[in-house]
Amino acid sequence: MSEASWSGGGTIEWTMSASLEDVTRGGEQVPEVTSLARAVRAWQALPEEQRADAVLTAERPVTLPGELPADRYVGEAIGRIAAQLPEDATDDEGATAA
């Protein structure tokens, strides 16, 4: 399990379950339920116009540096989680970030 940590912040468990919602896939809005790492990568791969409406819901609260813990992030707030994603973060299936 790969975790990100920083001084004064918490630890992000990249393997926890998360869903990426309010994203149109194949003409339908179907939530993607996966690991936090994969959900963040999926958000990064979205076109800019879809990123703004996307909602990421984590299994447990995520604590980002200087912020209160939250388990729901919308639009560019997901980018703050993405900024913490280490290159070697593994997800629930052992895949690493590209």
Helices and strands as residue ranges (DSSP letters): E 3-5, E 11-13, E 17-21, E 24-25, E 28-29, E 32-35, H 36-45, H 48-51, E 55-62, E 70-74, H 76-82
